[in-house]
Amino acid sequence: MKVLFCTDGSKISFNALHNFSKWAPENTLVDTICVIDWSFLPDDAVIESEGFSISCANIADNILDYAKREVEKYELLFGEKIKHCGSAIECIIEQAQKEHYDIILMGSHGKKGIQKWLGSVSREIAYNENISTYISKEENGKMRVLFATDGTESANIAVTKALENLNLDGKEIYLCTVNETPDTLFLDGTLDSNWILAIEEQQEKYSYSTLNELRERFKTKGYEPLDAIILSGNPAQKIIDFAKSRQIDLIVLGSKGKTKMQDFLLGSVSKRVLENTTSDVLIFKDIV
């Protein structure tokens, strides 16, 4: 597996590396990128000091040297040191498009309220339609993983990629699917109680079938899921609540890779989970 580790030298970014190392299989190759980001400066700002530029470059070199030691400490293979100057988001996406990476690894400050809507590097990278991302907010170590599925192709692809790319040996594996309550779908249908009962019955059958198929996929790889749960309600919120109650370290989700406009208008389960959970989140995009 080939990974692009993005770091600004912060403890949060290295916590992400620590968490990810528990799931990384043998011979995982880690390229590391550090970006000197001056994009936050006003457009008319001029940096005239050559010494300032050299100082920033030296800081980036020191961060990359430290990252190399940390990667090797976790018994991962260190690849390239990549140093850029410019917008962190643009530089990371450009590097991801230049090389084939299975996962982009980043830390996130997990800002809330108005700060959340101001955007962050990790959020922008995670919402890119072509990049699978591992986002971490705090250090953890219980090694519990939750696979949330709705039985769709994107969810199945996420499971396939996880089984190919993650080290699940000795981990506690949980499976879940969420039945969205019929009364939240549309008003006319809720006027007919028989219709609601019929929908709920079909959902229940579909969910059992989905979880049974998923459980068998894990068993064929030698893994025995600890539990498989059918939840009912708002999918994103139920996944968040379940992860909190079971102290889940990593949530694995699939995503259709919507464009930014589609994501803004429609939202998505993966987006809401990412923004509102303290667990690590690994989002595999629907790209084969």
Backbone torsions as a table, in degrees:
resi	resn	phi	psi	omega
1	MET	NA	140.8	179.7
2	LYS	-115.2	127.4	-172.8
3	VAL	-124.7	143.0	171.8
4	LEU	-107.4	110.7	179.1
5	PHE	-92.6	121.5	-178.2
6	CYS	-103.9	123.1	-178.3
7	THR	-137.6	143.8	172.9
8	ASP	-111.0	12.0	-179.5
9	GLY	88.9	-1.4	-176.5
10	SER	-78.4	157.5	177.2
11	LYS	-61.9	-35.8	-178.7
12	ILE	-61.5	-41.4	-179.5
13	SER	-66.8	-37.2	-180.0
14	PHE	-77.9	-25.1	169.3
15	ASN	-60.8	-39.6	178.8
16	ALA	-61.0	-42.5	178.3
17	LEU	-63.4	-42.9	178.8
18	HIS	-60.1	-48.3	-179.2
19	ASN	-62.7	-45.1	-176.6
20	PHE	-63.9	-33.4	-176.6
21	SER	-59.3	-25.1	179.5
22	LYS	-70.8	-24.3	-175.7
23	TRP	-103.9	-11.0	-175.3
24	ALA	-74.7	131.9	176.9
25	PRO	-75.3	171.2	177.0
26	GLU	-59.3	150.5	176.7
27	ASN	65.0	25.6	173.3
28	THR	-71.0	125.5	-179.0
29	LEU	-98.2	127.5	-175.3
30	VAL	-117.6	110.2	166.5
31	ASP	-84.9	145.4	-178.0
32	THR	-124.6	130.8	-179.2
33	ILE	-119.2	136.0	173.9
34	CYS	-129.4	126.9	-175.7
35	VAL	-113.3	127.3	171.2
36	ILE	-82.3	102.0	-169.7
37	ASP	-100.0	107.2	176.2
38	TRP	-102.8	10.4	-175.4
39	SER	-68.8	-16.4	179.7
40	PHE	-76.9	-13.9	-179.4
41	LEU	-74.1	152.3	176.0
42	PRO	-58.5	151.6	-177.3
43	ASP	-58.9	-30.7	-175.8
44	ASP	-91.1	3.8	179.5
45	ALA	-72.7	138.0	-179.9
46	VAL	-124.1	124.0	177.9
47	ILE	-96.6	105.4	-173.8
48	GLU	-97.0	-18.4	-174.9
49	SER	-80.2	116.6	176.3
50	GLU	-66.1	-32.7	178.8
51	GLY	-63.3	-35.9	178.6
52	PHE	-63.9	-43.9	179.3
53	SER	-63.1	-42.7	179.7
54	ILE	-65.1	-38.8	179.7
55	SER	-63.0	-43.7	178.4
56	CYS	-62.7	-41.5	-180.0
57	ALA	-64.1	-39.0	179.0
58	ASN	-66.1	-38.2	177.8
59	ILE	-62.2	-44.7	178.9
60	ALA	-61.5	-41.3	178.5
61	ASP	-61.7	-42.2	180.0
62	ASN	-64.8	-39.4	178.1
63	ILE	-63.4	-43.7	-179.4
64	LEU	-66.8	-36.6	176.8
65	ASP	-64.3	-42.9	178.9
66	TYR	-65.0	-40.8	179.3
67	ALA	-60.4	-40.2	179.0
68	LYS	-60.0	-44.3	179.9
69	ARG	-64.0	-39.9	-179.3
70	GLU	-67.9	-43.2	178.7
71	VAL	-58.8	-46.9	-178.6
72	GLU	-69.8	-29.8	176.7
73	LYS	-61.8	-34.2	179.8
74	TYR	-89.1	13.4	175.7
75	GLU	61.2	35.9	172.2
76	LEU	-103.4	159.4	179.8
77	LEU	-86.9	126.3	179.5
78	PHE	-88.2	130.4	-179.5
79	GLY	-98.9	-111.0	-176.6
80	GLU	-98.0	149.8	165.4
81	LYS	-94.6	125.4	-176.6
82	ILE	-122.9	121.0	-178.7
83	LYS	-121.2	128.7	179.9
84	HIS	-132.7	161.4	174.5
85	CYS	-125.9	125.8	-179.4
86	GLY	146.1	-153.1	177.1
87	SER	-72.7	126.2	-178.9
88	ALA	-59.2	-43.1	-178.5
89	ILE	-61.8	-49.5	-177.6
90	GLU	-64.8	-40.6	-178.3
91	CYS	-67.3	-40.1	179.9
92	ILE	-67.0	-44.5	179.6
93	ILE	-64.5	-40.5	178.3
94	GLU	-61.0	-43.6	178.8
95	GLN	-66.1	-39.2	179.7
96	ALA	-65.4	-33.6	179.0
97	GLN	-77.7	-27.2	-179.3
98	LYS	-74.0	-39.9	-179.0
99	GLU	-115.8	156.1	175.7
100	HIS	-90.9	112.5	176.1
101	TYR	-113.5	138.2	176.7
102	ASP	-73.7	-34.6	-176.8
103	ILE	-146.6	141.2	168.5
104	ILE	-100.6	125.1	-175.4
105	LEU	-107.2	126.1	-177.4
106	MET	-146.7	157.0	169.4
107	GLY	-99.5	158.0	179.6
108	SER	-137.6	140.7	178.1
109	HIS	-75.3	-11.7	177.4
110	GLY	60.3	42.7	-178.3
111	LYS	-65.4	152.1	-179.3
112	LYS	-125.0	173.6	177.2
113	GLY	62.7	-141.1	-175.8
114	ILE	-64.1	-31.3	179.7
115	GLN	-62.1	-35.1	-178.8
116	LYS	-61.6	-38.2	-176.5
117	TRP	-78.8	-12.0	176.9
118	LEU	-75.8	-11.8	175.5
119	GLY	89.8	160.8	176.4
120	SER	-152.3	162.9	-179.5
121	VAL	-60.8	-47.1	-176.6
122	SER	-62.5	-40.1	-179.9
123	ARG	-65.3	-43.8	-178.9
124	GLU	-64.2	-39.8	178.7
125	ILE	-67.6	-43.1	-178.6
126	ALA	-62.5	-32.4	-177.0
127	TYR	-87.1	-3.6	175.6
128	ASN	-64.6	134.7	-170.8
129	GLU	-70.2	-11.7	-173.8
130	ASN	-116.7	5.2	-171.9
131	ILE	-121.0	125.8	172.7
132	SER	-83.6	134.4	-170.9
133	THR	-130.8	145.9	171.3
134	TYR	-114.7	115.6	-178.0
135	ILE	-115.3	128.5	-179.0
136	SER	-122.8	141.1	-179.0
137	LYS	-112.0	-29.4	179.5
138	GLU	-152.2	158.3	-178.4
139	GLU	-69.9	137.3	177.6
140	ASN	-141.3	175.7	-177.0
141	GLY	-164.9	16.3	-177.8
142	LYS	-83.8	-16.6	176.5
143	MET	61.8	43.3	175.3
144	ARG	-108.6	130.1	-176.1
145	VAL	-123.8	137.0	178.9
146	LEU	-114.7	124.1	172.9
147	PHE	-101.4	112.9	179.0
148	ALA	-100.6	125.7	-175.0
149	THR	-133.6	150.6	171.2
150	ASP	-119.7	10.0	177.7
151	GLY	80.1	2.8	-179.0
152	THR	-80.7	170.0	-179.5
153	GLU	-61.3	-40.6	-179.1
154	SER	-65.1	-37.0	177.2
155	ALA	-67.4	-40.1	178.7
156	ASN	-65.6	-38.4	177.1
157	ILE	-64.1	-39.2	178.9
158	ALA	-61.2	-42.9	178.9
159	VAL	-65.1	-43.4	179.0
160	THR	-58.8	-46.8	-178.9
161	LYS	-67.3	-36.8	179.1
162	ALA	-64.6	-43.2	179.4
163	LEU	-66.0	-29.4	178.9
164	GLU	-79.9	-34.4	-167.4
165	ASN	-110.5	-12.6	-176.2
166	LEU	-108.6	147.9	172.0
167	ASN	-90.4	105.3	-177.3
168	LEU	-102.6	6.9	179.8
169	ASP	-62.5	128.5	176.8
170	GLY	74.5	6.9	-179.6
171	LYS	-92.6	153.6	173.5
172	GLU	-87.5	116.8	-174.9
173	ILE	-106.9	126.2	176.8
174	TYR	-118.6	143.5	176.8
175	LEU	-120.5	143.8	174.8
176	CYS	-151.1	153.3	169.9
177	THR	-137.7	153.6	-174.9
178	VAL	-121.3	124.6	172.5
179	ASN	-88.6	115.2	177.6
180	GLU	-73.6	130.0	-175.5
181	THR	-63.2	133.5	-176.0
182	PRO	-57.0	-32.0	-176.4
183	ASP	-69.9	-5.0	175.6
184	THR	-98.4	-3.2	-174.0
185	LEU	-78.2	-61.8	173.8
186	PHE	-161.3	155.2	-167.8
187	LEU	-64.3	-46.9	-173.0
188	ASP	-58.0	-40.7	-177.8
189	GLY	-64.9	-30.0	-176.6
190	THR	-73.3	-10.5	178.9
191	LEU	-75.9	-15.3	-177.3
192	ASP	-113.2	106.8	-177.0
193	SER	-65.0	-32.5	177.8
194	ASN	-64.7	-38.2	178.1
195	TRP	-62.3	-43.6	180.0
196	ILE	-61.7	-45.9	-179.5
197	LEU	-62.3	-39.7	179.8
198	ALA	-65.2	-42.8	179.2
199	ILE	-64.1	-44.3	-179.8
200	GLU	-62.1	-38.9	179.1
201	GLU	-65.3	-42.5	178.8
202	GLN	-66.2	-40.9	177.9
203	GLN	-60.5	-43.3	-178.4
204	GLU	-61.7	-44.5	179.0
205	LYS	-62.9	-45.0	-179.0
206	TYR	-63.0	-41.2	-178.6
207	SER	-65.7	-44.3	177.7
208	TYR	-60.4	-44.0	180.0
209	SER	-62.9	-43.8	-179.3
210	THR	-61.7	-47.2	-179.1
211	LEU	-68.0	-37.6	178.1
212	ASN	-63.9	-42.8	178.0
213	GLU	-63.7	-40.7	-179.4
214	LEU	-66.9	-42.7	178.0
215	ARG	-58.9	-41.5	179.9
216	GLU	-65.3	-35.7	178.1
217	ARG	-61.9	-40.7	178.7
218	PHE	-69.6	-39.5	-179.4
219	LYS	-62.8	-37.4	179.5
220	THR	-65.7	-20.8	177.2
221	LYS	-95.2	3.1	177.4
222	GLY	89.8	13.5	-179.9
223	TYR	-110.9	138.0	178.4
224	GLU	-112.6	104.8	178.6
225	PRO	-57.0	139.9	-178.7
226	LEU	-72.7	-33.3	-178.7
227	ASP	-158.5	151.5	175.4
228	ALA	-133.1	117.4	-168.9
229	ILE	-120.6	137.8	169.9
230	ILE	-101.5	119.7	178.8
231	LEU	-106.2	164.2	-179.1
232	SER	-136.6	129.2	179.6
233	GLY	139.7	-152.6	177.0
234	ASN	-71.5	120.4	-173.0
235	PRO	-54.1	-50.8	-177.6
236	ALA	-61.9	-46.9	-177.3
237	GLN	-65.3	-39.0	179.7
238	LYS	-66.7	-37.7	177.0
239	ILE	-65.2	-44.0	179.1
240	ILE	-60.5	-47.0	-178.6
241	ASP	-64.3	-42.7	-179.7
242	PHE	-63.6	-43.6	-179.6
243	ALA	-62.0	-38.3	179.1
244	LYS	-68.4	-43.3	-176.7
245	SER	-67.8	-31.2	-179.1
246	ARG	-99.3	4.1	-179.2
247	GLN	53.5	51.3	-179.4
248	ILE	-71.7	134.1	178.1
249	ASP	-83.9	-38.4	-173.7
250	LEU	-137.7	128.3	174.4
251	ILE	-107.2	125.0	178.9
252	VAL	-105.1	125.8	-176.8
253	LEU	-131.9	155.5	170.1
254	GLY	-101.0	158.0	177.8
255	SER	-145.5	141.7	178.9
256	LYS	-75.9	-6.2	179.3
257	GLY	67.8	52.4	179.7
258	LYS	-66.0	154.7	174.3
259	THR	-70.0	167.0	-178.9
260	LYS	-60.0	-39.1	-179.2
261	MET	-67.6	-43.2	177.3
262	GLN	-61.7	-40.3	-178.8
263	ASP	-66.1	-38.6	-179.2
264	PHE	-67.5	-40.8	-176.2
265	LEU	-78.3	-39.6	-171.0
266	LEU	-104.9	-24.4	-173.7
267	GLY	69.0	-179.1	177.2
268	SER	-162.1	156.7	179.0
269	VAL	-62.1	-45.9	-177.8
270	SER	-60.3	-39.9	179.4
271	LYS	-63.3	-47.0	-176.9
272	ARG	-68.6	-37.6	177.5
273	VAL	-64.0	-46.8	-178.7
274	LEU	-57.3	-41.2	-174.5
275	GLU	-79.5	-13.6	-170.7
276	ASN	-130.1	14.2	176.6
277	THR	-120.4	153.3	174.7
278	THR	-93.9	-8.3	176.8
279	SER	-70.3	156.0	168.5
280	ASP	-64.3	149.1	179.2
281	VAL	-129.6	125.8	176.2
282	LEU	-112.2	114.8	-177.2
283	ILE	-110.4	112.4	175.4
284	PHE	-92.8	127.8	-179.9
285	LYS	-82.1	152.9	-176.2
286	ASP	-77.0	63.1	-179.1
287	ILE	-134.1	126.2	-179.4
288	VAL	-111.5	NA	NA
